[in-house]
């Protein structure tokens, strides 16, 4: 069994990790670290787990676990690793943004590999330290990587993506308060969202001459979870050629599905799937990419990475069913 520690255990991503890992056939949770909830049952923060586990939060780490998931706020993982030491054999998967960019990937003699399996599966398999991608970054990269590999992003890409309220984290804020969010919608960080850096980095790794603008408008939706992203750009290839190109790129990646049918977000919520759909009008290609921001966009992808790092089938424990209705 893979022994697991979770750091920052009371947030949304930690909750998803616990839910999935409790039923993972080759994993056991050794500890869930939370300074604010130490000694309390897990179900105090994650109410749906009442009756599923007798685990309690702790403020003591076991430095000898096989893998640690860092579910801390962005920018806090480095500080935690500076203050806490783990065994040399312990693998680390960071769900924050501390190590995603090339300039940040080496820390304390640890080299973090960017953990998008559909881009870097072979590197992930031999890695000890993983920087898990951002949620918007996952949906948008999966929509664009096959074009980048073929050097086909030749004009700016217009991106409009809406995420659920869980994307803002568990700590309350003005724009996550129910009375503000319900029946409401707004955009934020237009053209300058922090995930753009990792998206550009990944595209450039496949399309070396990439210099086009990604014009990204992130939106707050009035639903709890999911990302619905639409992208359009210039493309002279036929729809049939595009579909064949994407199917070839993702043929060995079980969580990505390609279609030309209309898709809706409930098809992926509570799963580790990404569904990508296409339509064309003249030389304009519209790409729609949908994921669950907490699963494929965070915790599910982190477990997918763990599976690869420990030589398991990447789908292990992740064959999850969407809600449907």
N, C-alpha and C positions, 0 to 999 in steps of 0.2 A: 504493500500500500504506500502511496505517496502521502507523506505527512505535510500538513499545510498550516501556515500561519497567515492571518489576515490583520493588517495594520490599518487602523481607522475604520473600525467595524460598524459604526452606526449609520453610515451614509447609504445612499441608494445603490451605488456600485457594490459596496460590501454586502448589502442585502441580497443582491442578485447572485453574487459569488456563493454566499452561504446556501441559498435555495438550490442552486445547480449542483454544488459540490456535495451536499447531503445525500444526493442520489447518484453520484459518480461512482462507478463500480471499482475504481482503483485509487480512490482518494479518501483521506480521512482528515477532518479538521482538528488540529492539535490545539490551537488557541485563536481567539478573536480579540485583538487588542483595542481597547478604548479607554482613555483616561477619564472621560466624562461618565461612563456607565460601568466602570469596573465593579465586579461583584454581582451585577444584575443579570437576570436571564436575557438571552438573545431576543426573546419575544417582546421585551419592553420597547425595543426600537423597531423590530420587524414583526409586527403584530400577526401577520399571516403565518408565521412559523410556530405559533402557539400549538403545542401538541406534537410538533415534528422533531424537536430537539430539546435536550436538557442542557445544552451548552450555556455557559455564562461568559459574559465579557470579563476580561482580565487586564490589569495594567502591568503584567509580567510577561516577557517574551521568552520563548524557548529558542535559543540561537542555533539549535541543531536540526530544525525541521528541514525537509527536503526542498520546499519552495515557500517563498514569502510573496504575498500580493500586497503592494503598497496602494492603499485607497485613500490617500491623503489629499488635501487641497493642492492645487497647482503651485509649484514652487517650494513645497514642504518636504519632498522626498529626500533631497540632498541633506537637509538639516537632520532628518531622522536617521539617515545612514551614518552621518558624522557622529551622532550621539549613541548609536547602537551597533554592535558588531554581530555578524552571523558567521557560522562555520564556513570554511572554504567550499564545502560541497553544496551549500545552500544556494539554490537558484532564486533570482529576484525578478519579479514582473511588476513594473511600475505602471499604474494606470493614470498617473498625472502627466504633466508635460515637461518634466525636468530634463529628460534625456532623449527627446525625439529628434532633435536637430543634430547634424554632424558635429557642430562646434561643442555640443554638450555630451556627446556619447561616451566619452572617457571620464571616469570619476573614480577616485580611490583605486586606481589600477584595474578598474572594472570597465569593460567595453560593452556598452548597451547596443543591442541590435534592434532596429526599428521593426516592430512586430506586426506587420501586415502580411499574413500568410500567403495571400494571393500575389504578393510581390516578392517575398523573401523567404519562402518556405525552407529552402535548403540551408540558409544561414540560421534560421530559427532552430532547426533540428540540432545544430551543434553549439548553440549559444547557452550561456549561463545567466545572462542578464538581458531582459527585454524591456523596451520602451513601447508600451501599448499605444496604438494610434488614438487620436481623438475621434469623437463620434461623427461630427460633420466631415472630418477628413476621410474617414472610412467610406462613407456613402459617396463622396465626391470622387475620391481616387478610384474606387471600383468602377465608377461611371466613365472614367477617362483613360485608365491605364492601357487598354488595348489600342486606342487611338495613338497614344504616345509611343508605344512600341513600334508602330508603323509610321512614325514621323508625320502624323496626319493632323496634329493640332497646329494649324497654319494661320489662324485668326483668333481674336479674343474669344473667350468663352464666357457667356452670361449664365450665372448660377443663381437660382432662387431656392432656398431650402428652409423648411419650417420644422422646428423641433418641439417636443413636448416639454411640459414644465419641469419634469425631472432632470432635464438637461441643465437647469440652473442650480442643482444641488439641493441638499436637504435643509440647509439653513434658510429661514424665511427672509424674503426681501420684498420691496414694494411691488416688483413686477411678477413675483411668484405667489402673492397673496390671492386667495380664491376670488374675492370680490373685484380685484383688478383684472385677473387673468380670464375669468369666465366670460364667455361671449365677447371676447376682445382679441385683438391681434396687433402686433407692432413689429418693426424691424429694429435691429441693434447692430452696432459695430459694422455698419455698411462699408464695404470695400476694404476693411482692415481687420477682419476677424483673425484671431491668433492661429487658427488652424491652416490659414493660407500658407504659412511658411513650410509646414511639413508636406502639404499637397504639392507645392512647387518643387520641393526637394525630390519627391518621389517621381514626379513627371520628368524632371530633368535627368533622373537616373536612367530613364528609358529613351527619352528624346533629347539627345545631347545638345541640339541647337535650339532648344525650347526658349522662347523669349516673349511669348504672348501673355496678355493680361488675363487673369481670372477675375472677373467682375462679380463678386460674391455678395449677395444680400441675404443675411441670416434673419429668420423670423421667429418670433415667439408664438406658438400655437396655444389654443385653449383646451388642449388635451394633455394627459399625463405623460405619455411615452410614444416614441416613434420619430422617425425623420422622413419627410417626403421632399425629395430634392429633384428639381428640374433644371436641366442644362441645355443650352442650344449654342451651336456654332456652325461654321461653314464646312460643308463636306460634299464632295462631288461623287462619292461612291454611292451605288444603289443601296436601298434598304436591305436587299438580300445579301449583298456583299458585306455590309456592316454586321448583320446578324451572324453570318458565317465566321467573320473575323472574331467577334466576341465569344462565340461558342468554342472556337479553337483555343483562344487565350485561356478560358476558364474550364476547359474540359477536365482538368485534374484538380479542380477546386470545388468540393461538394456543396458548399454553402451559397454559391452564386448561381442564380437561374436567369436565363435570357429568354425574352418573349417579345412579341409585337402586340400582345393584347393589352387592353387597359388594365392597370393595376391599382390597388388601393392599399393603404397602410396596414389595415388589419390582417393582410396576408402574411406580414412578417412580425407583428408585435408579439412579444414573448418567445421569439425564436432567434436563432443565430444566422438566419438567412438574409441574403441581400437579393432582391429581385430587380432586374434592370430591363426596362422596356424602351422601345424606339418608335419614332415616326419621322417621316420626312415631308417637307414641303419645299419643292424646288431643290436648291442647294443648301437648305437649312436642315440640320439634323437635330431633333429633339431627343434627349436622353432623360429618362426618369429612373431614379435610383431610390429604393426604399429599404430602410433597416429599422430595427429597434435600437434606439440610442443607448439603452442600458445593457443590451445583450451583445449583438454583433458590434455595436458601437463602444462597448466597454467590457463588461464582465465575461460575456460569452466568448468574445475574441481572446480575452486573457486566458481562459481555460483551453480554448483551441490551441493557443501558443504553448501552454503547459503540456498538453497532450503530445505535441510535436517534440518538445524538448525531452520528454521521457520515453520517446519511441512508441507511443500509442497511436492508434488510428485517430486522426484529428477530430472525428465526429463523436468520439467517446463521451457519453454523458450529455451530449448536446443535441440529441434528436428530439427536439421540443416542438410541441404543437401550437400553432397560433390560435388565438381566441375565436376567430371567425365571425362572431357577432358580439 
